[in-house]
Amino acid sequence: MQIFEEMKEQGHEQLIFVQDNKTDLKAIIGIHNTVLGPALGGCRMWDYETEEEAIDDVLRLSQGMTYKAGISGEDYGGGKSVIWGDPEVHRTEGLFRALGRFVDALGGRYSTGTDVGTQPEDFVMMRKETPHVGALPKEYGGGGDSSVPTAYGTLMGIKASCRYKYGSDDLSGKKVALQGLGKVGLKLARQLKEEGAELVGTDVMEENIEMGREIGMEIVKPDAIYDVDCDIFSPNALGAVVNDETLERFTCDIICGAANNVLAEPEHGRKLADKGILYAPDYVVNAGGLILVCDEMQPSGYSEERVMKKCEGIYDRLLKVFELAEEQDIATNKAADIFVEERIETIRTTNSIGKFKG
């Protein structure tokens, strides 16, 4: 793998490999772009097959965080860390405290928190070694469960998508196919139910399926979710679910969910548009968790009311993305990228004002 070429192509500033033999820590910290501010992004723990797979994950995810922070109006750049290990075996106090020391050595250039395979309690341990940690439980001064604002922001995204597609954001009678009934997906399902939507769902975990049934959801097999005749397909688990194989199976009008990296390739955004399917770019929709962590970093301290108000803003932000896509006849994911890239260039220019004195 040509790491420098990969970093150059994706616009990364740093890729940091860290190891601690005593705790069996093997981790990579990726810092994508710090023009808007210090890098921010969660810490994922995964039992990768190869080093190349871990590197690819941290590069892809950290780039995504730059765009998520940028579109949300937050003054943070994109970063991510991945721990190469089995969460069932390697999640120990020593490992997270060792990683905390490496994060602290970056002097605030990068802050982290929970992601796939890690828990808030891990970062309570890490906080003993560095202040550059977010997404903490409420009893430790944090915002608590980040799936709450993420689900609410996704609901705002679905309502905005309906407003643009149908002329009304009323969800009564709309059929929504939910892929993934975990922490975010189930909260979203309950909110959609309250809005009057008809729900079909799937998951690979039996306990999640049972909770779906409890709220009156029709359950289908995981692979069958792509073939559900619905108004809205909502991916809330895996990435890359819009790909060459699934593209022809969708019969929905809208794709909007909380999953990251929904498109397997950027060109799939154009292909969805050509099919008449409105795609709500994932990093616009699922920014609630990031908004929560950014708010924790405020000097005034965390405000739940402020976070939920910011998540409401996803509605108007998404409408602007849709309008730009229509005006320029481009895919909605490309339109979202344009908003972010223009903001980064504006701030880059502003940062140079007053730099030289004398």
C-alpha positions as CSV (number, residue, x, y, z in Angstrom):
1,M,0.0,0.0,0.0
2,Q,1.4,3.4,-1.0
3,I,0.5,5.3,2.1
4,F,1.9,8.7,1.1
5,E,0.0,8.5,-2.2
6,E,-3.2,7.5,-0.4
7,M,-2.8,10.5,2.0
8,K,-2.1,12.9,-0.9
9,E,-5.1,11.7,-2.9
10,Q,-7.5,12.1,0.1
11,G,-5.9,15.3,1.5
12,H,-4.6,14.0,4.8
13,E,-2.2,15.8,7.0
14,Q,-1.0,13.1,9.3
15,L,-1.2,9.4,9.9
16,I,0.2,8.3,13.3
17,F,0.9,4.7,14.2
18,V,1.1,3.9,18.0
19,Q,1.9,0.7,19.8
20,D,2.3,-0.4,23.5
21,N,3.5,-4.0,23.9
22,K,2.4,-4.2,27.6
23,T,-1.3,-3.6,26.9
24,D,-1.2,-5.0,23.3
25,L,-2.3,-1.6,21.9
26,K,-1.9,-1.3,18.1
27,A,-3.7,1.8,16.9
28,I,-3.6,4.4,14.1
29,I,-4.6,8.0,14.4
30,G,-5.6,9.8,11.2
31,I,-5.8,13.6,11.0
32,H,-7.3,14.7,7.7
33,N,-7.7,18.5,7.8
34,T,-7.3,21.1,10.5
35,V,-8.2,24.3,8.6
36,L,-11.5,24.7,10.5
37,G,-10.0,23.7,13.8
38,P,-8.5,20.8,15.8
39,A,-9.3,17.3,14.4
40,L,-12.2,15.5,16.0
41,G,-13.4,12.0,15.5
42,G,-14.3,8.8,17.4
43,C,-12.1,5.8,18.2
44,R,-13.1,2.5,16.5
45,M,-12.0,-0.9,17.7
46,W,-12.1,-3.7,15.1
47,D,-10.4,-7.0,14.5
48,Y,-9.1,-6.1,11.1
49,E,-7.9,-8.8,8.7
50,T,-4.8,-6.8,7.6
51,E,-2.9,-3.6,8.3
52,E,-4.0,-2.3,4.9
53,E,-7.6,-2.7,5.9
54,A,-7.0,-0.7,9.2
55,I,-5.2,2.0,7.3
56,D,-7.9,2.3,4.7
57,D,-10.6,2.6,7.4
58,V,-8.8,5.3,9.3
59,L,-8.2,7.3,6.2
60,R,-11.7,7.0,4.9
61,L,-13.3,7.8,8.3
62,S,-11.2,10.7,9.2
63,Q,-11.9,12.4,5.8
64,G,-15.6,11.8,6.4
65,M,-15.3,13.7,9.7
66,T,-13.9,16.8,8.1
67,Y,-16.9,16.9,5.8
68,K,-19.3,16.2,8.7
69,A,-17.9,19.0,10.8
70,G,-17.7,21.3,7.9
71,I,-21.3,20.9,6.8
72,S,-22.5,21.2,10.4
73,G,-20.9,24.6,10.8
74,E,-18.6,23.4,13.6
75,D,-15.1,24.8,14.0
76,Y,-13.3,21.4,14.0
77,G,-11.5,19.4,11.4
78,G,-11.7,15.7,10.7
79,G,-9.8,12.9,12.6
80,K,-10.3,9.3,13.5
81,S,-8.5,6.6,15.4
82,V,-8.7,2.8,15.0
83,I,-7.6,0.2,17.4
84,W,-6.6,-3.1,15.8
85,G,-8.1,-5.7,18.2
86,D,-11.1,-7.7,19.3
87,P,-13.4,-5.6,21.5
88,E,-14.4,-8.8,23.4
89,V,-10.7,-9.5,24.3
90,H,-8.7,-6.3,24.1
91,R,-10.9,-3.7,25.7
92,T,-8.9,-3.0,28.9
93,E,-8.2,-0.1,31.2
94,G,-4.5,-0.3,30.4
95,L,-5.0,-0.2,26.6
96,F,-7.2,2.9,26.7
97,R,-5.0,4.7,29.2
98,A,-2.0,4.0,26.9
99,L,-3.9,5.4,23.9
100,G,-4.9,8.4,26.0
101,R,-1.2,9.2,26.5
102,F,-0.5,9.1,22.8
103,V,-3.6,11.3,22.2
104,D,-2.4,13.7,24.9
105,A,1.0,13.9,23.3
106,L,-0.6,15.6,20.2
107,G,-1.4,18.6,22.4
108,G,-5.0,19.1,21.5
109,R,-4.5,18.6,17.8
110,Y,-6.9,15.6,18.0
111,S,-9.8,14.7,20.3
112,T,-11.7,11.4,20.3
113,G,-14.7,9.5,21.8
114,T,-16.8,6.5,21.2
115,D,-17.3,4.6,17.9
116,V,-17.9,1.1,16.8
117,G,-16.5,-1.4,19.2
118,T,-15.9,1.1,22.0
119,Q,-18.0,2.3,25.0
120,P,-18.3,5.6,26.9
121,E,-16.6,3.8,29.9
122,D,-13.5,3.3,27.8
123,F,-13.1,7.1,27.5
124,V,-13.7,7.7,31.2
125,M,-10.5,5.6,31.6
126,M,-8.8,7.6,28.8
127,R,-9.8,10.9,30.4
128,K,-7.4,10.1,33.2
129,E,-4.6,10.6,30.8
130,T,-5.9,13.4,28.5
131,P,-8.6,16.1,28.5
132,H,-9.0,15.6,24.8
133,V,-11.9,13.2,25.1
134,G,-15.6,13.6,24.4
135,A,-18.9,11.7,24.3
136,L,-18.6,11.0,28.0
137,P,-21.5,9.9,30.2
138,K,-23.6,12.6,31.8
139,E,-22.3,11.8,35.3
140,Y,-18.8,12.7,34.0
141,G,-19.9,16.0,32.6
142,G,-20.5,14.8,29.1
143,G,-23.6,14.8,26.8
144,G,-24.4,11.1,27.4
145,D,-25.9,8.9,24.7
146,S,-24.9,10.3,21.3
147,S,-27.5,8.2,19.6
148,V,-30.2,10.5,20.9
149,P,-29.2,13.6,18.8
150,T,-28.2,11.3,15.9
151,A,-31.6,9.8,15.7
152,Y,-33.3,13.1,16.0
153,G,-31.1,14.7,13.4
154,T,-31.9,11.7,11.1
155,L,-35.6,12.3,11.6
156,M,-35.1,15.9,10.6
157,G,-33.3,14.7,7.5
158,I,-36.2,12.4,6.6
159,K,-38.7,15.2,7.1
160,A,-36.7,17.6,5.0
161,S,-36.4,15.0,2.2
162,C,-40.1,14.5,2.2
163,R,-40.6,18.2,2.1
164,Y,-38.4,18.5,-1.0
165,K,-39.7,15.3,-2.7
166,Y,-43.4,15.5,-1.9
167,G,-44.0,19.2,-1.0
168,S,-44.8,18.2,2.6
169,D,-42.9,16.8,5.6
170,D,-45.9,15.0,6.9
171,L,-44.9,11.4,7.5
172,S,-48.4,10.0,8.0
173,G,-48.8,6.8,5.9
174,K,-45.3,6.9,4.5
175,K,-43.7,3.5,4.4
176,V,-40.1,3.5,5.8
177,A,-37.8,0.5,5.4
178,L,-35.2,0.6,8.2
179,Q,-31.9,-1.3,7.9
180,G,-30.5,-1.6,11.3
181,L,-32.4,-1.5,14.6
182,G,-29.5,-0.7,17.0
183,K,-29.1,2.3,19.3
184,V,-29.9,4.8,16.6
185,G,-32.2,2.8,14.3
186,L,-34.6,1.9,17.1
187,K,-34.8,5.4,18.5
188,L,-35.5,6.7,15.0
189,A,-38.1,4.0,14.4
190,R,-40.0,5.1,17.6
191,Q,-40.0,8.7,16.4
192,L,-41.2,7.7,12.9
193,K,-44.0,5.7,14.5
194,E,-45.1,8.7,16.5
195,E,-45.1,10.7,13.2
196,G,-47.6,8.1,11.7
197,A,-45.2,6.3,9.4
198,E,-45.6,2.6,8.5
199,L,-42.4,0.7,9.4
200,V,-40.6,-2.3,8.0
201,G,-37.2,-3.3,9.5
202,T,-34.4,-5.7,9.7
203,D,-31.3,-6.5,11.8
204,V,-28.9,-9.3,12.4
205,M,-29.4,-9.3,16.2
206,E,-32.4,-11.1,17.5
207,E,-32.8,-8.8,20.5
208,N,-33.0,-5.8,18.2
209,I,-35.5,-7.6,16.0
210,E,-37.7,-8.3,19.1
211,M,-37.7,-4.7,20.1
212,G,-38.7,-3.8,16.6
213,R,-41.6,-6.1,16.8
214,E,-42.7,-4.6,20.1
215,I,-43.3,-1.3,18.5
216,G,-45.4,-2.9,15.7
217,M,-42.8,-3.1,13.0
218,E,-42.9,-5.7,10.2
219,I,-39.7,-7.6,10.1
220,V,-37.9,-9.0,7.0
221,K,-34.7,-10.9,6.4
222,P,-31.6,-8.7,6.2
223,D,-31.1,-9.1,2.4
224,A,-34.8,-8.7,1.7
225,I,-34.8,-5.1,3.0
226,Y,-33.5,-3.8,-0.4
227,D,-36.5,-5.2,-2.2
228,V,-39.2,-3.6,0.1
229,D,-41.6,-1.5,-1.8
230,C,-41.4,1.7,0.3
231,D,-41.3,5.5,0.2
232,I,-38.1,5.8,2.2
233,F,-35.2,3.5,2.6
234,S,-33.3,4.3,5.8
235,P,-29.9,2.7,6.3
236,N,-28.8,2.8,9.9
237,A,-26.1,0.2,10.1
238,L,-23.7,-0.8,7.4
239,G,-21.9,1.4,5.0
240,A,-21.7,1.0,1.2
241,V,-25.3,-0.3,1.0
242,V,-25.9,1.6,-2.2
243,N,-23.7,-0.3,-4.7
244,D,-23.9,-1.8,-8.2
245,E,-25.7,-4.9,-6.9
246,T,-28.4,-3.1,-4.8
247,L,-28.9,-0.1,-7.0
248,E,-31.3,-1.9,-9.3
249,R,-33.3,-3.3,-6.3
250,F,-34.4,-0.1,-4.7
251,T,-38.0,1.0,-5.4
252,C,-38.1,3.9,-3.0
253,D,-38.3,7.6,-3.6
254,I,-35.9,8.7,-0.9
255,I,-32.7,7.2,0.8
256,C,-32.0,8.9,4.1
257,G,-30.4,7.3,7.2
258,A,-27.9,7.5,10.0
259,A,-25.3,5.1,8.5
260,N,-21.9,6.4,7.4
261,N,-20.5,6.0,3.9
262,V,-23.8,4.8,2.4
263,L,-22.6,5.1,-1.1
264,A,-20.0,2.5,-2.1
265,E,-18.6,5.0,-4.7
266,P,-19.4,8.7,-5.2
267,E,-20.8,8.0,-8.6
268,H,-23.6,6.1,-7.1
269,G,-25.1,9.4,-6.0
270,R,-25.5,10.3,-9.7
271,K,-27.0,6.9,-10.5
272,L,-29.6,7.3,-7.7
273,A,-30.5,10.7,-9.2
274,D,-30.9,9.2,-12.6
275,K,-33.3,6.6,-11.1
276,G,-35.4,9.5,-9.6
277,I,-34.3,8.6,-6.0
278,L,-33.5,11.5,-3.7
279,Y,-30.4,10.8,-1.7
280,A,-29.8,12.7,1.5
281,P,-26.0,12.8,2.0
282,D,-25.2,10.7,5.0
283,Y,-22.7,13.1,6.7
284,V,-25.3,15.9,6.6
285,V,-28.0,13.7,8.1
286,N,-26.1,11.8,10.8
287,A,-24.1,14.7,12.3
288,G,-26.0,14.6,15.7
289,G,-23.3,12.7,17.5
290,L,-20.6,15.0,16.3
291,I,-22.7,18.1,17.2
292,L,-23.0,16.6,20.8
293,V,-19.2,16.1,21.1
294,C,-18.4,19.6,19.8
295,D,-20.8,21.1,22.3
296,E,-19.1,19.2,25.1
297,M,-15.9,21.1,24.1
298,Q,-17.6,24.5,24.6
299,P,-16.0,26.7,27.4
300,S,-19.5,27.2,28.8
301,G,-20.0,23.5,29.1
302,Y,-22.5,21.1,27.6
303,S,-26.1,22.2,26.8
304,E,-28.6,19.5,25.7
305,E,-31.0,22.2,24.5
306,R,-28.4,23.8,22.3
307,V,-27.5,20.4,20.8
308,M,-31.0,19.5,19.9
309,K,-31.6,23.0,18.4
310,K,-28.5,22.5,16.2
311,C,-29.8,19.1,15.1
312,E,-33.0,20.8,14.0
313,G,-30.8,22.8,11.6
314,I,-30.1,19.6,9.6
315,Y,-33.6,20.2,8.1
316,D,-32.8,23.5,6.5
317,R,-29.2,22.5,5.7
318,L,-30.4,19.5,3.7
319,L,-32.9,21.6,1.8
320,K,-30.1,23.9,0.7
321,V,-28.1,20.9,-0.5
322,F,-31.0,19.6,-2.5
323,E,-31.6,23.1,-4.1
324,L,-27.9,23.4,-5.1
325,A,-27.9,20.0,-6.6
326,E,-31.0,20.9,-8.7
327,E,-29.6,24.3,-9.7
328,Q,-26.3,22.8,-10.9
329,D,-27.7,19.5,-12.1
330,I,-25.3,17.5,-9.9
331,A,-25.7,14.7,-7.5
332,T,-26.7,15.6,-3.9
333,N,-23.5,14.1,-2.5
334,K,-21.5,16.4,-4.8
335,A,-23.6,19.4,-3.7
336,A,-22.9,18.7,-0.1
337,D,-19.1,18.4,-0.8
338,I,-19.2,21.8,-2.5
339,F,-20.7,23.5,0.6
340,V,-17.9,22.0,2.8
341,E,-15.1,22.7,0.4
342,E,-16.2,26.3,-0.1
343,R,-16.4,26.8,3.7
344,I,-12.9,25.4,4.2
345,E,-11.4,27.7,1.6
346,T,-13.2,30.7,3.1
347,I,-11.7,29.9,6.5
348,R,-8.3,29.2,5.1
349,T,-8.3,32.6,3.5
350,T,-9.6,34.3,6.8
351,N,-6.9,32.5,8.8
352,S,-4.2,34.3,6.7
353,I,-5.5,37.8,7.5
354,G,-3.2,39.5,10.0
355,K,-0.8,36.6,9.9
356,F,2.1,38.8,9.0
357,K,2.8,41.9,11.0
358,G,5.5,44.5,11.0
